[in-house]
Amino acid sequence: MPRGLFVGLTVLDVLYRLEGEPRPNTKNVVRESALLAGGPSANAAVAFAALGGDARLATAIGSHPTGALIRADLEGHGVSVDDRIPGHEGRPAVASVLVSPNGDRLAASTAAHGLPQPGPDLEFGPPDVVLIDGHLPALQERAAERARATGVPVVIDCGSWKPSFERLLPLVDVAICGENFVPPGAAGAEDAFAYLRGLGVPRRVITRGSRSILVDGEAEVSVEPVEAVDTLGAGDVFHGAFCFYWAQGVTDFRERLRLAAKVAGVSCRSFGTRGWIGEL
């Protein structure tokens, strides 16, 4: 069974699917709602487990009562949770997400603000792949260094720019970035790729939602069109699926991207970040 270590942010997602387009200063009717664990590394770990992998998540949750909801959801979907701040009594990270009828979303998140940063004392047996997301940098730096020392590939989720990336990017094998990844001084995909090359990242990718995937130095990878109900977490699912297929032994880089894009497309066909699992 493929083994994946996911190190990074977990939040409590409060999700609402609206009846119509959101309007300010009014009450908006909700068609569906959900309360789920979220965050880039957490959702990627769930995707990895859903595809048949052994997923471990090293993260920061704490002992607040709402943390039990997070752990129950993750463990119920096959993820082994390693909480690195078990004595923290404050609330875990929280995000509120509004999903419009066409699948677009508006999210507000605390991210890791207010959470104590776990120290770099992470120990783990050798996984087949490691994913980090930039939110818990000391812990992620330790994980990436240990993985590199043992020949384990490291993938980084660069959804948007974070100062921690300057320390983390030189430690990774693949950077999968979103369109919102804009390093200082960059003005587009070519600038972002140049920045990643300058930090020595071997493989560099930019995903663009329903549009083709950009691969630095290679032809674009096409993405199959889907009728989206909710795009929340699709990028996270992509990262988890990419890691799974790598750990499973898919050697062709572009094929890993294609397979991951197909799984991410399935995740867009239902509301929330879990309904898609039943369609696999």
C-alpha positions, 0 to 999 in steps of 0.5 A: 500500500502506498504511504504518504506523509502530509505535513501542514494546515488543517482547518474546520471548514464551514461550508454553505451552498447558496440558492443564488448569487451572494448579495451583500447586506441580505440573508442568503438562502442556503441549499446545502451545508457541511462541517468538515475538516479542510486545509490543503494538507488535510484534504490532500491526505483524504484524497490519498487515502480515498484512492487506497493509500496509507495517509498520515497527517502531521498538523496542528489542531489542539484540544479545543472541543471543535478539534474533535470534529476535525479528527473524527472526519479525518480518521473516518476517511482513513487518515492517521492524525498526528496532532503536533500541538495536543495541549493547545486549548484555543480554537483550531483554524477555521474557514467559512466558504460560500459556494454559488450555484455555478460552483464558484466559491468565496472563502474566508480563513484564519489559516495558521494565524493564532496557532502555536507553531509546532517545533521541528521534532517530527519523527517518522518512518520512511513514507513513499512521498511527502507533501508540504504546504508552507503553513507550518514551516519549522515542522515542514522544513524538518520533514523535507530535510529528513525525506531528502536525506532518505531519498523520499520525494517531496511535493510542495503545494504552492497555492499562493505566495508565503514567505516560508517558501524561500526556505522550503522550496530548495528542499523539494522535488516538485512544486505544484503551484496555483495561478495565485502563486505570485512571488515578489516581483513576478508578473505571470507564469514565466516569472513564477517558473523563473523564480522556482528555477532560481531556487533549484526546484527540479520540476515546476507546475502551475495548475489553472482550474479547468484550463490546461496545466503548465509544465515548465519547459514542456508542453501543456497537459490538457484537462478534461472538462467537467460540469462543476458543482463545487470547486472547493478543495479541487487543488488539494485533491489534485495534490493528494492524487498526484502524490498517490500515483507517484507513490503507487509507482506511476513513473511518467511525470505527465501521466501523474498530472493527467491522472491527478487532474481526472480525480480533481475533476471528479471532486468538482461534481458534488458539493463539499470536499467528501461527496466525490469519494463515492464516485471513484 
